[in-house]
Amino acid sequence: MKPLSHLLIMKWALLLRIRQTAAFTSVARRRQPSFTSILTTKPSMTQHLQYARPSRLLSTAITAGENAELEANIQLKADEIRALKEAGADKVAVAPLVNELLALKAQLDPSSNKTNNDKSSKKQQKSNMQIKVDKQQSAHDDATAESDFITPRTTDYSRWYNDIVRVCGLAEPSPVRGCMVIKPWGMSLWDAVRKELDEKIQEHGAENAYFPLLIPKSFLSKEAEHVEGFAKECAVVTHHRLKAGTPEEGLIADPDALLEEPLIIRPTSETMIWYTFRKWIKSHRDLPLKINQWANVMRWEMRTRSFLRTSEFLWQEGHTAHATREGAVEDATGMLENYAQLCEQLLAMPVVRGVKSPSERFAGAEETYTIEALMQNGWALQSGTSHFLGQSFGKAFDVKFQDEKGHMADVWGTSWGVSTRLLGALIMTHSDDAGLVLPPRVAPIQVVIVPIPPKKNDEESKVAMDVAIGKLVKELRGEGIRVKLDDRDFVRNGAKYFEWERKGVPLRIEVGPRDVKQSVCIFKYRAGAGAANKETVDLADAAKSALSGLDALQSELFAAAQTRLTEGITIDGTYEEMKAAYEGDEASVYPGNGLFLVPWKCDADNEEKIKEETKATIRCYPLDANEKGLHKGKKCFYSGEDATHMALFGRAF
């Protein structure tokens, strides 16, 4: 072994000498393996070197030419990593390039080789662990994608929510990270919300219009608070054309197609609409101007959840301009009430009407009005907002009008909106472990009729059933009920019952040959007092009975949610009680500890401290509690100073 060891040492010494004296003058020379890489790929040789390691053999001093070459390669590798990160690449994709960069730096500074190798090893281990976690998650997703199992709420409320969205056919993930595909059943719910709300918007005096998806970056910069609030969420368009790159590159942005000014995919449309208002508003006769837009917006999100928080979502946004402050405030509060009525009357979802704290206001607003709903796990969900903008956007875009006295004045503004987030609120307000529960007024299908087929050769019964069911469908529609006849002959009735129950259809009517002979049908409600048992109803009275039953179910669902909201708010609790209640209170926990309505002195620093300590935020200053002056004479539950408001604290989606 000793002679062989000496031969190996001599061989490595020769390689090292060549390495030290040669200049990097060609691409071919650069491709030769470094001493470090040979050590990495020849572990058996390194074992022999361990027997005799003269320091002169391990000297890794490099020439000036080699040093310059290494620094150039390090810069190129760093630029490559930076470009990948800016393009949104994840850590797993970047990790191998980081390891290459560390290896290059180790050649430049051999003294740090061990440290860098240790760091590289740790990072690689972490990378491998992340890959393993991603594979496990992917395997779980693949498995659950084909499953119709719904996780019980008590087991994991977050997973229950995701299961409801999936198995009930509401939405599914898209190839674009953070974006979802809204499926027909989910879209039909949004259509119902849109139809009801659009009528309220028209009655509010607003008209529908449409504005561009792309907004010049300079527009967003005009209102300082606005740009600060949205800058980190913006998706930016920089080129107007692609071209074919190398086979490795594929399609790339054409460098010759760089836009003169970057364009922002709208996170909201205040800037574009106020730019337009400047052209539309000249006189007091043009005011008030109220415009509404139904559109999609993009706000880049790192952690997403279907309907509740996605990078792209559907919404409506209203924008108004007024001659007076009072007119603008009245518009903002009036629209908030429209949103509250939409939630309570259509979705059977009670809400708390309130004002946001200064820290939680919309970027650029003087006041933000909000409606907050309580979900079954005790967390709050902001369900709609209306903003009094003051004159900030009018001044930023130089929107002026000539008043009745001939003087030029700045306009006052508002903006308001709700989004597909309401569908997430709907799911978490009423649904159960069996699936979706839909209040009748929002249900795309309010009644599903499932015929029980007669025997194969019983033509007489078949004809009688067709006549009876046809008449029933007509009478139900005559009462304004949305009805579906499920006469699929390739699906068993049990599977039909299961499907429509999961989708939340409020009422199922079963009709069979014997029922027709007795002139009756069978009612089975999805929820409420009538859900426990089936009910036999005369066919002649079925339509009116269904109408009254659906109205009763709508009221029952609202009453149950109202009770949950009332009982879910702790009034005048101490800070210690709230802190203890929110210890470990995560979104997956069911049922949670609800909300706390407490006396509070408005203080942004203390608000931030509470957020850090408990993860709770001020959901709003409730309008009714503060109008009644319930805070007067009380001390702030956190600072002990005189209270300025009653504040509603809670964990929130």
Secondary structure by P-SEA (a helix, b strand, c coil): caaaaaaaaaaaaaaaaaaaccccccccccccccaaaaaaacaaaaaaaaaccccccccccccaaaaaaaaaaaaaaaaaaaaaaaaccccccaaaaaaaaaaaaaaacccaaaaaaaaaaaaaaaaaaaaaaaaaaaaaaaaaccccccccccccaaaaaaaaaaaacccccccccccccccaaaaaaaaaaaaaaaaaaaaabbbbbbbbcccccccccccaaaaaaccccbbbbcccccccccccccccccccccccbbbbcccccaaaaaaaaaaaccccccccbbbbbbbbbbbbbcccccccccccccbbbbbbccccaaaaaaaaaaaaaaaaaaaaacccbbbbbbcccccccccccccccbbbbbccccccccccccccccaaaaaaabbbbbccccbbbbbbbcccccccaaaaaaaaaccccccbbbccccccccbbbbbbcccccaaaaaaaaaaaaaaaaaaaaaacccccccccccccaaaaaaaaaaacccbbbbbcaaaaaacbbbbbbcccccccbbbbbbccaaaaaaaaaaaaaaaaaaaaaaaaaaaaccccccaaaaaaaaccccccccccbbbbbbbbcccaaaaaaaaaacccccccccaaaaaacccccccccccccccccbbbbbbcc
